[in-house]
Amino acid sequence: MSMRSSRRLLLLCLLAVLPSSCRSVSPAREVVMAESPTEMSLRSAQGEVPDHVPDQVPVDRSAALPVRWQAWTLFEVDGQFVYAVDADDAEATAALARAAHDDFRARTGREPSNRLLLVADHDLWLPDGDPCRRLELAHEGDAALHPRRDADSDGDADAEAADLAPASCEELTAQARDMDVDPRQILCLIAHPVRVKRCVDDFGLPADAQAAWDWVVLLPAEDCVDDGMEAVMSGAMQQELSFVERLLAAPVMPFIRSTAVEVTLSSQKLLLFELHAAAQADWSEAQRERLARDYEDALERGVDEGVPAAVDDATP
């Protein structure tokens, strides 16, 4: 569930604009009775980042994080540490995380994990500039978060596993070629966790971070998601729809794309919910899976109840 299939999401969105379909996708909004996040104050980990940045900045829970790591700067938003390229991305990602925290607390009565180090991934970071390595990290993180998934040979878990984003570098390359898009634009639709140890061993995060953080969570920022969605939707329309269907879809495509972006960002909340559930040591894997599926169902109910009338009105 943590890596959503870009093509499945896209086709669900496109089906909403076809006259023969009654399916629609709309943003999941306020899907649980949880208090809205308060307005957040934003600052860099040491105030405004100075011209001469120290190598390390002390962080809660005795960890040491670099003020700058990879392409990002460290920000603190209301106690949440976020790596981002700018304050706007940091604030937006922290707000999404706060909503997921509130939802988890409201639905389970448990405190969410405070060991998730967030990255607002604006330009889609590629290890060594290689999309295949980013995809490898995504599958590695998904396998670590769902250790039983590969062992399940039937049932919903197996069906969910089959619905993940490209299963291999070859599949990613083929999808990008078929839709005439950059592979990184497909990857912009995939949020995923990375074990902190992997980031320490291979990507320059200080070893002390392992004492304070369990996961680095790569959450593509809204601009990245929007760019990827625009490219993938355009490519898939050319591939999947007839000329007449594309004409029918054209008037409402801006709405559909905006909706698909909202749904993709909402799926990031599901990933964070799953990570919070994984931190509950006394829960079984089956309990975690059930609660995550209940939350996903709540998000989907928000989708189903969202905009069918608006889609009907806009459909030629």
Buried (B, 14 or more C-beta within 10 A) or exposed (E): BBBBBBBEBBBBBBBBBBEEEEBBBBBBEEBBEBEEBEEBEBBBBBEEBEEEBEEEBEBEEEBBBBBBBBBBBBBBBBEBBBBBBEBBBBBBBBBBBBBBBBBBBEBBEBEBBBBBBBBBBBBBBBBEEEBBBBBBBBBBBBEBBBEEBEEBEEEEBBEBBEEBBBEEBEEBBEBBEEBEBBBBBBBBBBBBBBBBEBBBEEBEBBEBBBEBBBBBBBBBBBBBBBBBBBBBBBBBBEEBBEEEBBEBBEEBBEBBBBBBBBBBBBBBBBBBBBBBBBBBEEBEEEEBBEBBBEBBEBBBEBBBEBBBEBBEEBBE
